[in-house]
């Protein structure tokens, strides 16, 4: 159970988050995968002493979330590096820490819960130390809630439009377990990110709201979708505006996009959200598009030259980096946005907003 003093401390930090977001543009950390790859970890690093080959016979290497339990020193190191580079917000190392995603590695539900609690605890530990060291620049922890490797909106069989590998209740409960564990671990806000399927996202939102009704401490919600290609739509087919209409009922602290695209291709969709969203807008693009080997070649100077103008033009409140970005990318962006005023949210409108694949609005 979370102590009364911890609840009070976290509430104070969340109040700081809202206050600071009105004063300046905030900075999220960058890619975790690319940094773990640079550490050249082996199978033993991923398994530690807990996940023996007898109980878990498949390959564990590549399951970065499990490092929260087996190599917490590596996880703490990345939080340190990104805060040192200038990040205000760090994500927990829990992007795939759900019972559904972790089935690929044969993990049981208790192990998944432990990953989330420990991932949150590690991030909070480093964030609190940095806040103590630099009280003028408080650090925050976003609980990373990834998209899952199963979709509710799209068929898993091209020959059967109704085929699904999961049902809504299964996704809902997987997210509910993760969200509760992240909250207990001490995160300051939830980050439902890299959303390819809006229905999956809505399951996560429902899980959060239901847990709040059951007495879990309410936290701000950051929702970040993914425009998958030049079509300008999510993988489940929605435009940027339709996506916003579908999730705005959650009254998120922040709405935005990440992943799939580099800054050049992402800009029109961030601009759309900036025009219509009555809350904060965030963007953390990839370091360009991957090359034929799946690597990201865009240098920190190139990425920063593309995203810093978004701050200067007043269309974002939070910036950061996704695939291929490094602490060097974050450091240069931090320098470029220093002193730049944050975007002013769009005014709320008295209108009915609906969405399928396209937006539909009825004005009063």
MOSULTA-V755782 format. One record per residue. N is the residue number from 1. RES is the residue in one small letter. D_FIRST is the distance of its C-alpha to the first C-alpha in Angstrom with 1 decimal. Layout:
BEGIN
n=N res=RES d_first=D_FIRST
n=N res=RES d_first=D_FIRST
END
This chain:
BEGIN
n=1 res=x d_first=0.0
n=2 res=x d_first=3.8
n=3 res=x d_first=6.3
n=4 res=x d_first=9.4
n=5 res=x d_first=11.6
n=6 res=x d_first=10.1
n=7 res=x d_first=10.3
n=8 res=x d_first=13.8
n=9 res=x d_first=14.8
n=10 res=x d_first=14.1
n=11 res=x d_first=16.0
n=12 res=x d_first=18.8
n=13 res=x d_first=19.1
n=14 res=x d_first=19.3
n=15 res=x d_first=21.9
n=16 res=x d_first=23.7
n=17 res=x d_first=23.7
n=18 res=x d_first=25.5
n=19 res=x d_first=27.8
n=20 res=x d_first=28.8
n=21 res=x d_first=29.4
n=22 res=x d_first=32.1
n=23 res=x d_first=33.7
n=24 res=x d_first=34.1
n=25 res=x d_first=33.8
n=26 res=x d_first=30.6
n=27 res=x d_first=30.7
n=28 res=x d_first=28.6
n=29 res=x d_first=28.9
n=30 res=x d_first=31.3
n=31 res=x d_first=31.6
n=32 res=x d_first=29.4
n=33 res=x d_first=31.5
n=34 res=x d_first=34.7
n=35 res=x d_first=33.1
n=36 res=x d_first=31.7
n=37 res=x d_first=35.2
n=38 res=x d_first=36.7
n=39 res=x d_first=34.8
n=40 res=x d_first=36.8
n=41 res=x d_first=34.0
n=42 res=x d_first=35.1
n=43 res=x d_first=33.9
n=44 res=x d_first=32.6
n=45 res=x d_first=30.4
n=46 res=x d_first=28.7
n=47 res=x d_first=28.4
n=48 res=x d_first=27.4
n=49 res=x d_first=27.1
n=50 res=x d_first=24.5
n=51 res=x d_first=26.6
n=52 res=x d_first=29.9
n=53 res=x d_first=33.0
n=54 res=x d_first=33.2
n=55 res=x d_first=30.0
n=56 res=x d_first=30.2
n=57 res=x d_first=33.9
n=58 res=x d_first=34.1
n=59 res=x d_first=34.2
n=60 res=x d_first=30.8
n=61 res=x d_first=32.4
n=62 res=x d_first=31.8
n=63 res=x d_first=28.2
n=64 res=x d_first=27.0
n=65 res=x d_first=23.3
n=66 res=x d_first=23.2
n=67 res=x d_first=24.1
n=68 res=x d_first=20.5
n=69 res=x d_first=20.3
n=70 res=x d_first=23.9
n=71 res=x d_first=25.2
n=72 res=x d_first=22.4
n=73 res=x d_first=25.2
n=74 res=x d_first=27.0
n=75 res=x d_first=24.1
n=76 res=x d_first=23.6
n=77 res=x d_first=27.3
n=78 res=x d_first=27.6
n=79 res=x d_first=25.0
n=80 res=x d_first=27.1
n=81 res=x d_first=30.4
n=82 res=x d_first=29.5
n=83 res=x d_first=28.2
n=84 res=x d_first=31.4
n=85 res=x d_first=33.5
n=86 res=x d_first=32.3
n=87 res=x d_first=29.4
n=88 res=x d_first=27.2
n=89 res=x d_first=24.7
n=90 res=x d_first=23.6
n=91 res=x d_first=22.4
n=92 res=x d_first=19.8
n=93 res=x d_first=21.8
n=94 res=x d_first=20.6
n=95 res=x d_first=23.6
n=96 res=x d_first=24.2
n=97 res=x d_first=20.8
n=98 res=x d_first=21.0
n=99 res=x d_first=22.0
n=100 res=x d_first=25.3
n=101 res=x d_first=26.3
n=102 res=x d_first=25.2
n=103 res=x d_first=27.4
n=104 res=x d_first=30.2
n=105 res=x d_first=28.9
n=106 res=x d_first=27.9
n=107 res=x d_first=24.2
n=108 res=x d_first=22.0
n=109 res=x d_first=19.0
n=110 res=x d_first=16.5
n=111 res=x d_first=18.4
n=112 res=x d_first=18.1
n=113 res=x d_first=14.3
n=114 res=x d_first=14.4
n=115 res=x d_first=17.0
n=116 res=x d_first=15.0
n=117 res=x d_first=11.9
n=118 res=x d_first=14.4
n=119 res=x d_first=16.8
n=120 res=x d_first=14.5
n=121 res=x d_first=13.6
n=122 res=x d_first=17.3
n=123 res=x d_first=18.5
n=124 res=x d_first=16.3
n=125 res=x d_first=17.6
n=126 res=x d_first=21.1
n=127 res=x d_first=20.9
n=128 res=x d_first=19.6
n=129 res=x d_first=22.5
n=130 res=x d_first=25.0
n=131 res=x d_first=24.0
n=132 res=x d_first=24.4
n=133 res=x d_first=27.7
n=134 res=x d_first=28.9
n=135 res=x d_first=27.4
n=136 res=x d_first=30.1
n=137 res=x d_first=28.7
n=138 res=x d_first=25.0
n=139 res=x d_first=23.4
n=140 res=x d_first=21.0
n=141 res=x d_first=19.1
n=142 res=x d_first=19.8
n=143 res=x d_first=17.9
n=144 res=x d_first=21.0
n=145 res=x d_first=21.4
n=146 res=x d_first=24.8
n=147 res=x d_first=27.6
n=148 res=x d_first=27.5
n=149 res=x d_first=30.7
n=150 res=x d_first=31.5
n=151 res=x d_first=32.8
n=152 res=x d_first=32.8
n=153 res=x d_first=35.7
n=154 res=x d_first=38.2
n=155 res=x d_first=39.9
n=156 res=x d_first=39.3
n=157 res=x d_first=43.0
n=158 res=x d_first=45.9
n=159 res=x d_first=47.9
n=160 res=x d_first=45.4
n=161 res=x d_first=44.0
n=162 res=x d_first=41.5
n=163 res=x d_first=40.1
n=164 res=x d_first=36.3
n=165 res=x d_first=34.2
n=166 res=x d_first=31.0
n=167 res=x d_first=30.5
n=168 res=x d_first=28.4
n=169 res=x d_first=25.8
n=170 res=x d_first=25.4
n=171 res=x d_first=24.9
n=172 res=x d_first=22.5
n=173 res=x d_first=20.2
n=174 res=x d_first=20.4
n=175 res=x d_first=19.4
n=176 res=x d_first=16.7
n=177 res=x d_first=15.0
n=178 res=x d_first=15.7
n=179 res=x d_first=14.6
n=180 res=x d_first=11.1
n=181 res=x d_first=10.8
n=182 res=x d_first=12.5
n=183 res=x d_first=10.4
n=184 res=x d_first=7.1
n=185 res=x d_first=9.8
n=186 res=x d_first=10.9
n=187 res=x d_first=14.2
n=188 res=x d_first=16.2
n=189 res=x d_first=18.0
n=190 res=x d_first=18.8
n=191 res=x d_first=22.2
n=192 res=x d_first=23.7
n=193 res=x d_first=26.7
n=194 res=x d_first=30.0
n=195 res=x d_first=30.3
n=196 res=x d_first=33.4
n=197 res=x d_first=32.8
n=198 res=x d_first=31.8
n=199 res=x d_first=30.8
n=200 res=x d_first=28.2
n=201 res=x d_first=26.9
n=202 res=x d_first=26.9
n=203 res=x d_first=24.8
n=204 res=x d_first=22.1
n=205 res=x d_first=22.6
n=206 res=x d_first=22.3
n=207 res=x d_first=19.1
n=208 res=x d_first=17.6
n=209 res=x d_first=19.2
n=210 res=x d_first=18.2
n=211 res=x d_first=14.5
n=212 res=x d_first=15.0
n=213 res=x d_first=16.9
n=214 res=x d_first=14.1
n=215 res=x d_first=11.9
n=216 res=x d_first=10.4
n=217 res=x d_first=11.2
n=218 res=x d_first=14.9
n=219 res=x d_first=16.3
n=220 res=x d_first=20.0
n=221 res=x d_first=21.6
n=222 res=x d_first=24.4
n=223 res=x d_first=26.7
n=224 res=x d_first=29.2
n=225 res=x d_first=31.9
n=226 res=x d_first=34.6
n=227 res=x d_first=38.3
n=228 res=x d_first=39.7
n=229 res=x d_first=43.3
n=230 res=x d_first=46.3
n=231 res=x d_first=46.1
n=232 res=x d_first=43.6
n=233 res=x d_first=41.2
n=234 res=x d_first=37.9
n=235 res=x d_first=38.4
n=236 res=x d_first=37.9
n=237 res=x d_first=40.7
n=238 res=x d_first=39.5
n=239 res=x d_first=41.0
n=240 res=x d_first=38.9
n=241 res=x d_first=39.5
n=242 res=x d_first=38.8
n=243 res=x d_first=35.5
n=244 res=x d_first=34.5
n=245 res=x d_first=35.7
n=246 res=x d_first=33.5
n=247 res=x d_first=30.2
n=248 res=x d_first=30.8
n=249 res=x d_first=29.4
n=250 res=x d_first=25.9
n=251 res=x d_first=26.9
n=252 res=x d_first=25.8
n=253 res=x d_first=25.5
n=254 res=x d_first=27.9
n=255 res=x d_first=30.2
n=256 res=x d_first=32.2
n=257 res=x d_first=33.6
n=258 res=x d_first=33.2
n=259 res=x d_first=34.8
n=260 res=x d_first=38.0
n=261 res=x d_first=40.3
n=262 res=x d_first=41.4
n=263 res=x d_first=41.7
n=264 res=x d_first=45.3
n=265 res=x d_first=44.5
n=266 res=x d_first=41.1
n=267 res=x d_first=42.6
n=268 res=x d_first=44.1
n=269 res=x d_first=40.8
n=270 res=x d_first=38.9
n=271 res=x d_first=41.9
n=272 res=x d_first=41.6
n=273 res=x d_first=37.9
n=274 res=x d_first=38.8
n=275 res=x d_first=41.5
n=276 res=x d_first=39.5
n=277 res=x d_first=35.8
n=278 res=x d_first=34.7
n=279 res=x d_first=31.7
n=280 res=x d_first=31.3
n=281 res=x d_first=33.0
n=282 res=x d_first=32.1
n=283 res=x d_first=34.1
n=284 res=x d_first=33.6
n=285 res=x d_first=36.6
n=286 res=x d_first=37.6
n=287 res=x d_first=40.1
n=288 res=x d_first=42.9
n=289 res=x d_first=43.6
n=290 res=x d_first=43.6
n=291 res=x d_first=46.9
n=292 res=x d_first=48.4
n=293 res=x d_first=46.3
n=294 res=x d_first=43.0
n=295 res=x d_first=42.7
n=296 res=x d_first=42.3
n=297 res=x d_first=45.2
n=298 res=x d_first=44.6
n=299 res=x d_first=44.5
n=300 res=x d_first=42.2
n=301 res=x d_first=45.2
n=302 res=x d_first=45.9
n=303 res=x d_first=42.4
n=304 res=x d_first=42.1
n=305 res=x d_first=45.5
n=306 res=x d_first=44.4
n=307 res=x d_first=41.1
n=308 res=x d_first=41.8
n=309 res=x d_first=44.4
n=310 res=x d_first=41.7
n=311 res=x d_first=40.1
n=312 res=x d_first=43.6
n=313 res=x d_first=44.5
n=314 res=x d_first=41.4
n=315 res=x d_first=39.9
n=316 res=x d_first=36.5
n=317 res=x d_first=33.5
n=318 res=x d_first=31.7
n=319 res=x d_first=33.4
n=320 res=x d_first=32.5
n=321 res=x d_first=33.6
n=322 res=x d_first=33.1
n=323 res=x d_first=35.1
n=324 res=x d_first=37.4
n=325 res=x d_first=36.3
n=326 res=x d_first=35.6
n=327 res=x d_first=34.6
n=328 res=x d_first=38.3
n=329 res=x d_first=38.1
n=330 res=x d_first=35.1
n=331 res=x d_first=36.9
n=332 res=x d_first=40.1
n=333 res=x d_first=38.4
n=334 res=x d_first=36.5
n=335 res=x d_first=39.9
n=336 res=x d_first=41.5
n=337 res=x d_first=39.1
n=338 res=x d_first=38.8
n=339 res=x d_first=40.1
n=340 res=x d_first=40.4
n=341 res=x d_first=39.2
n=342 res=x d_first=36.6
n=343 res=x d_first=37.7
n=344 res=x d_first=37.8
n=345 res=x d_first=36.2
n=346 res=x d_first=38.7
n=347 res=x d_first=39.2
n=348 res=x d_first=37.7
n=349 res=x d_first=40.4
n=350 res=x d_first=41.0
n=351 res=x d_first=41.6
n=352 res=x d_first=40.6
n=353 res=x d_first=39.4
n=354 res=x d_first=39.4
n=355 res=x d_first=39.4
n=356 res=x d_first=40.4
n=357 res=x d_first=41.7
n=358 res=x d_first=43.3
n=359 res=x d_first=42.2
n=360 res=x d_first=43.7
n=361 res=x d_first=43.7
n=362 res=x d_first=45.4
n=363 res=x d_first=46.0
n=364 res=x d_first=46.3
END
